[in-house]
Every structure is written in C-alpha cells, then in structure tokens.
Amino acid sequence: MTEPRGVALLGATGSIGASTLTVMGRHPDRFRVRSLAAGRKAAELDALAARWDPDYVVLAAPSDSGFAPAWEGEWKYGEEGLVAAAADPAVPIVVNALVGFVGLSSTLAALGAGKKLALANKESLVAGGELVLEALKAGGGELIPVDSEHSAILQCLGGRPTSEIHRITLTASGGPFREWPAERFDSIRPEDALAHPTWSMGHKISVDSATLANKALEVIEAHLLFGLDYDLIDVVVHPASIVHSLVEFRDGSTVSQLGHPTMEVPILYALSAPERLENTFRSFDPAETGRLEFERLRHEDFPMFDIGISAGREGGTSPAVYNAANEIAVHAFLEGRITFPGIPALVERVLGEMGTSPVESLEHLMSVDGEARARARAAVGTPAAAGGETSD
Ligand code: MG
C-alpha cells in the first residue's frame, strides 16, 4: 500500500476545482489535498480549507483587507504563493484550473519542477506556447490535458506516435447561439451567453464557448500538446457533447472517446493516467442517447474562431495577444460595455495594432500581454485599475 499522492489544486474555487475535489474525495487512498489556491474568493477558499484540511492555502489576489479567515491553517498570498504551491517539493501532482493568463507562471513553475501537471488552464499553454514546452522538456515532468477534447485525443492515441495520425477532429458544442441568426447577435445579453446548453462552466469559458474563441484556443492547445500541424486539426460541431473528439489514423481507422458531458472523467483520467480508477459516474447508454448529430462550423458568423486560428498559425506573440485581448473583451461584454459582436472586433483591432514578434522570454511575453490588455482596455473605456480578468 503506497501513501496517497499530494496534490496542489490551483483554482480551487472554480467549477473545475469543485469537480477535482469531488473526484479526489472518492479516492482518499490515492490522492491527498496538499494545498488549495484561489484568485480572490477568500470566503470560498476558507470554507474549502475547513472541508478538505490542506497543509496550506494560497489566496493569489486578496481584495478585501478586512477578511478574517475562520480556518486556522497557514495562509500564503500573491503570485509567489501560487508559484510556491506549484513547485512544492511535497506534491507530485499539480492541477492548474486557474482562469486566464494569470495561470502561466504556475504552469511554468510546475513543469520546471518536473511535476505531473493536469492542465485545465488552457490560456497558459496557448499564450506561453514554446516557453511551456521548453519548461516541460527541461523539468522532465508530464503535461496532461484536463480539457475534455484533448483528454479524448490522448485516450484515443493510446500511446501511439503522432506520426500515425492522419488528422484529429475536435468536437464543439456550438454554444448557445449555434442556431441563432447572426442578425440577432447585437441583442445578445451576458445571461444568454452564460446559459450553455450542455456544459456547466465558469463565466470566462462560457462566453468563450459562445463566441467559439474557446475552440480556437483548443486548436492551438492541440497543436502544442500533440505537436500537430494546424492542417491536421479539424473542428466539427456536435451539439450533444457526447463524442469528445476523434483521431483518424493513417490506415483509415477513426477512434473516438464518448461519454456524458462531465468534467469528472477527464479530471480523473488526468490524475490517474495511464491507470484507470473506479468512478461512480452513471454508465453511458448509447440507446438512451439515440442520434449523434454533427454539422459544420459557421465560420462567418463566429469570427473569433478564424481570428484565433490565424493568430495560432502566425505564432510568436500572436496567441498571447489574442488571449489577452479576448480576456479583456469577455470582461467588457459581461459588464455591458461592448456587444457580443464587439468581442471579435476588439480582439481583431488589438491584434492589428500590435503585430507579432518571436517570444524571447517570460518577461517579454508578460510585457506583450500587458500592452495588449492596456490597448484593449483603452478601446472599451475600462479603467486600468479594474483588472480585467474574470473572477472564476
Ligand atoms: Mg474543451
């Protein structure tokens, strides 16, 4: 009998954080909560600490100076606290479920320290690009996607080399506006965009799913994770979110991973891979599901997809600029400062203003990210002090 493995859970107060704790709670013999980290939700973090008994917690961006925690364990603060939790010698596994570019330093710290990193924070991989891959190589750890599509591809590959892939196809639910005529997009309210038909998720990713920015981020993520040329990555709309993605091998065989839309399965797989542990999730019954439907993406009506793919193909700093401008645009949309079609307009404008250059270092990338945010905020009239990150 081996000791349970320590886990650092970054982004504990969000939707992925909650599912991770549920999954870990079913396997106390395998996993132990070493640390819990959150952005600014101090009260929620306090309650989780009382429930899960970590060795310490990290509050990355404390906002209420008068907050008095009820949990009496050790509290760490700020970005340094996050990075320390990610590189903690006592954890073999780090789950990064932070939202946005803010997760990059933790991703780099975990990989640099040779951890197994279960990555739900796709923005850090997309924006960090080669820097993240270099940290993975240098640290000798593992990078396992928590994103359902990428988990599916990893499972479909089953250890076969990517040279045997003819192409991969990521499925997309199409989001809440899949069937809306584009003429109505000006009238879309934040609450419409947050009502996702199949997945229950945080605010940032819900809006990204509605604009299809999420799928562009996922194509870039797949390109980096699996080392595949963009020409080998397709996307198909599959509203029921049952087929989680497909791999077509060069011999003409197409392999897919299916199941109910729940993040518990990819989370558990990321924690246990390549082993498969018991899960209490309800069985998948194909006859109950009935028909599986697929359709083409509406590229013209959802320009955030093509804008993101162009940024990915351009490489260098472009994915980071796309990501940064999108984070500000999503925030501005949720605040009612811009319309839904204003999101791609803003992102395209910032990308055009900034151009692209090769990524030199983390510092360089952070300054590019900062400039993209500043330009996007100036364009929508968001005060610089208002942050601009969504607070999942
Ligand atoms: Mg996904």
Boltz pocket constraint, residues with backbone or C-beta under 6 A from the ligand:
constraints:
  - pocket:
      binder: B
      contacts: [[A, 147], [A, 148], [A, 149], [A, 218]]
      max_distance: 6.0
